[in-house]
Amino acid sequence: MQNQTMNTKECAEYIGVCVNTLRKYVHQHDLPVLKFPGRSKWVFRKDLVDEWIERKSKPQIINGPNQNDNYGKLRLLEP
């Protein structure tokens, strides 16, 4: 079975963000993208995007700055 691919606009629509936000995710949040030599457009594999979304949507437990307050442990969902 061949992997489904999407262009930038299709991928942005797939995850429900604008194209500029998608670019931010690629550059700042490690969204996987394929870029081939000599071509300026990006190609996104649906399976890799789905894995990235699943990884980013898992809650993480972090310690707050003051262990004695009520906010010592927070559950964060990354964007």
C-alpha positions in Angstrom: 0.0 0.0 0.0 1.4 3.4 -1.0 1.5 6.3 1.5 -0.9 9.1 0.9 0.8 12.5 0.3 -0.5 16.0 0.6 0.8 19.4 -0.5 1.1 22.3 1.9 -2.5 23.5 1.5 -4.0 20.1 1.7 -2.0 19.3 4.9 -3.0 22.6 6.5 -6.7 21.8 5.8 -6.2 18.3 7.1 -5.0 19.4 10.5 -7.2 22.5 10.6 -4.8 25.3 10.5 -3.7 28.0 8.1 -0.7 27.6 5.9 1.4 30.0 7.9 0.7 28.0 11.1 1.7 24.8 9.2 5.0 26.3 8.3 5.5 27.3 11.9 4.9 23.7 12.9 7.5 22.5 10.4 10.2 25.0 11.6 9.5 25.1 15.3 7.6 21.9 16.3 9.3 19.3 14.1 6.3 18.5 11.8 7.8 16.0 9.3 8.0 17.2 5.7 9.7 15.9 2.6 11.5 18.4 0.4 13.2 17.0 -2.7 16.4 18.6 -4.2 15.6 21.1 -7.0 11.9 21.4 -6.0 10.6 24.2 -3.9 7.3 22.6 -2.7 6.9 20.5 0.4 5.3 17.1 0.4 3.6 15.7 3.6 3.0 12.0 4.2 -0.3 11.5 5.9 1.0 8.7 8.1 3.9 10.8 9.4 1.5 13.7 10.0 -0.8 11.5 12.0 2.1 10.1 14.1 3.2 13.7 14.8 -0.3 14.7 15.9 -0.6 11.7 18.2 2.8 12.5 19.7 2.0 16.2 20.3 -1.5 15.4 21.7 -0.3 13.2 24.6 -0.4 15.0 28.0 2.9 15.7 29.7 3.5 16.1 33.4 5.9 18.8 34.4 7.0 20.3 37.8 6.0 23.8 38.6 8.5 26.4 39.8 7.4 26.1 43.5 6.9 22.5 44.7 4.9 23.7 47.8 2.0 25.3 46.0 -1.1 23.7 44.5 0.4 24.0 41.0 3.3 21.7 41.5 2.2 19.3 38.7 0.5 20.4 35.6 -0.7 18.4 32.6 0.2 20.2 29.4 -1.1 19.6 25.9 1.3 20.9 23.3 -0.3 22.8 20.4 
